[in-house]
Amino acid sequence: MKLICTLLFVLTFVFCTTEEKVVTHNFSKVEIEVILKDSISIRALDIYNDTLIGFGFNKGYGFVNLTTKKKAIVEFSESDTIEKKENWIAEQRAVGFTDKSFFSLGVSSPARLRKIDSESKEEKIVYTEMHKKVFYDAIAFWNAKEGIAMGDPTDTCLSIIITRDGGETWKKVSCNDLPETFVGEAAFAASNGNIAIVGDKTWIATGGMKSRVFYSPDKGKTWEVFDTPIIQGKETTGAYSVDFYDENNGIIFGGDYTAPKSNEANKAITKDGGKTWDLVSDGSGAGYKSCIRYIPNGGGKEMIAVGFTGISISNDLGRSWKELSKEGFYTVRFINDSTAIAAGKGRIAKLVFK
């Protein structure tokens, strides 16, 4: 009996100590500290060990060390191309860290994926794709060995590449193994926010003429797709960003960047893992935003949305929104439940919510 009681106590202790801490923050303002100011446009960033920011910009990638404010920027030159093209763009709109490496992916042909050592900053190209329709939008990782990047269709399906060896090699998924896309269905490389991962589960948001959510339960081995009620039907409409708080609760956010004040059918939530979606604050609250993120430890009720239109917060599952700042940013990532890093046109900033 004594042994059984001891075992029950240990199991109870482990369960209670691993249970998520949920905090009601009710932030009402944000303090913005610019930590990098430059004549660059930044639509993708990631944070390593809460101290090193890695980002992609319109001509390369770079790093900012938060402990020293030291920066290092790698700018690509025209000689970096595989073939010279008048309209060649080296924009890096998909970046991410693993435990030892930083990855930066170019949007268009030739789309090059670089693997950079987080400490030495030595880089090598681990994937290249050339196609007139190539346009990569986002990258994310399940763990240190396995990762995924997605882009617009070059054939009848989304462009999805996957690594299983720590990013050393990447393989494009055949359209035979993916749901077919509609004509005009693609994605927006607006914030590196098209992919959400929880455990082995993965969600990808599309937009344009059709805005849907693609879902894989097994780290990209199998896929299905679900419709959404988000605004769609034009090249500029749809879900621009997706985030999941846990394997059931998620949100998509977007709209039409050519009509940024419009708040009709631009945000929707799911409570069943993405199978069904319901509009929230339809016709009220925040208009177009390029990036949505749940506030850590907020129980899935609290979220921050950013765009060139400013910063907005919801404390009630997206039903209502409050504008915290008119300062424009393209993308945001949290360090903890009150501090985030945001980036946009010409700057990176620390956001402290209070």
DAGICOR-V380535 format. One record per run of one state. SS is the DSSP state (hx for helix, st for strand, lp for the rest). FROM is the first residue (numbers start at 1). TO is the last residue. If there is no record, write none. Layout:
ss->SS from->FROM to->TO
ss->SS from->FROM to->TO
This chain:
ss->lp from->1 to->1
ss->hx from->2 to->18
ss->lp from->19 to->29
ss->st from->30 to->48
ss->lp from->49 to->51
ss->st from->52 to->57
ss->lp from->58 to->59
ss->st from->60 to->65
ss->lp from->66 to->69
ss->st from->70 to->75
ss->lp from->76 to->77
ss->hx from->78 to->80
ss->lp from->81 to->91
ss->st from->92 to->97
ss->lp from->98 to->100
ss->st from->101 to->106
ss->lp from->107 to->107
ss->st from->108 to->108
ss->lp from->109 to->110
ss->st from->111 to->117
ss->lp from->118 to->122
ss->st from->123 to->129
ss->lp from->130 to->134
ss->st from->135 to->141
ss->lp from->142 to->146
ss->st from->147 to->151
ss->lp from->152 to->158
ss->st from->159 to->163
ss->lp from->164 to->170
ss->st from->171 to->172
ss->lp from->173 to->174
ss->hx from->175 to->177
ss->lp from->178 to->184
ss->st from->185 to->186
ss->lp from->187 to->194
ss->st from->195 to->198
ss->lp from->199 to->200
ss->st from->201 to->205
ss->lp from->206 to->206
ss->st from->207 to->208
ss->lp from->209 to->211
ss->st from->212 to->216
ss->lp from->217 to->223
ss->st from->224 to->227
ss->lp from->228 to->236
ss->st from->237 to->244
ss->lp from->245 to->249
ss->st from->250 to->256
ss->hx from->257 to->259
ss->lp from->260 to->266
ss->st from->267 to->270
ss->lp from->271 to->277
ss->st from->278 to->279
ss->lp from->280 to->290
ss->st from->291 to->294
ss->lp from->295 to->302
ss->st from->303 to->307
ss->lp from->308 to->309
ss->st from->310 to->314
ss->lp from->315 to->321
ss->st from->322 to->325
ss->lp from->326 to->330
ss->st from->331 to->334
ss->lp from->335 to->338
ss->st from->339 to->353
ss->lp from->354 to->354
